[in-house]
Amino acid sequence: MVWGTFTITHILSLLLGAAIIIGLYFALKNRTVKTQTIVLGILSFAGIAAIIYNLVAWGSPIEYLPLHLCSLNAMLLPIVVFTRNKYLGNLLLLWSIGALAALVLNNSVAAAKITSWVFVFYYFPHVLEFGIPIILFKLKLIKLDKKCIWSTLGITLGAYIIIHFINVLINQYCIVNNILDWKGEVVQVNYMFSIFHEGNPLLKFFYNLIPYQFWYMLLCLPIALVYLFAIYGSYEIYKKVRYGKNGEKEKNKV
């Protein structure tokens, strides 16, 4: 059975992903911190396994370097689980949205059969890359901190700038050395979509507004800022409603 995009199979897979995340949270909710950390830590390596699979399986590692946002998320996730670093944890609050987008807008693997390794190494790592950061906050293993907004945006922008120049260098190298892909065409990479939108509807809209590589993706920053303000603002309202204006001690426990 082919996965498809917005087919019944695709929609059911999204619902299954939500069920996996919710089920994992309730399974760990009343466990010790040690058990929570061990279980989430083991699961957090799913993305690393997917990176290794892609580097080996396709015979073209230069096109599957771990430089997309989801791959950066995958490499950072085990560190966050085991260290519970506040800044990195809050960073994943933004980066995990990339994993959700990859599940919903799954065009690159829509033709994969759900019984194939391609599907397995795409679907489950992305579900966990999206869900584990949420679970970490729900279990209070990491604290939401609105002061991390600027570090989150700064690290994200810095990573994007660095990866854009890596794209440029790799593409120039492939042209000069005539590095070909399986179709016989010169390899051209597009990590973090800094070069082109590749048919993604949202990124295509951005590109139509600013039809220049690198610059068009900067339109994601205001959206990220609004998203973060909404998350932290909602959390502050929740604390005030639950604990009242004078419930400082109770707030600090959350």
Sequence and secondary structure as in RCSB ss.txt:
>XXXX:A:sequence
MVWGTFTITHILSLLLGAAIIIGLYFALKNRTVKTQTIVLGILSFAGIAAIIYNLVAWGSPIEYLPLHLCSLNAM
LLPIVVFTRNKYLGNLLLLWSIGALAALVLNNSVAAAKITSWVFVFYYFPHVLEFGIPIILFKLKLIKLDKKCIW
STLGITLGAYIIIHFINVLINQYCIVNNILDWKGEVVQVNYMFSIFHEGNPLLKFFYNLIPYQFWYMLLCLPIAL
VYLFAIYGSYEIYKKVRYGKNGEKEKNKV
>XXXX:A:secstr
 B  SSSHHHHHHHHHHHHHHHHHHHHHTTS HHHHHHHHHHHTTHHHHHHHHHHHHTS GGGS S SHHHHHHH
HHHHHHHH  HHHHHHHHHHHHHHHHHHHS GGGTTSBTTSHHHHHHHHHHHHHHHHHHHHHHTTSS   GGGHH
HHHHHHHHHHHHHHHHHHHHHHHHHHHT B TTSSB    GGGSS  TT HHHHHHHHHS STTGGGGGHHHHHH
HHHHHHHHHHHHHHHHHH TT HHHHHH 
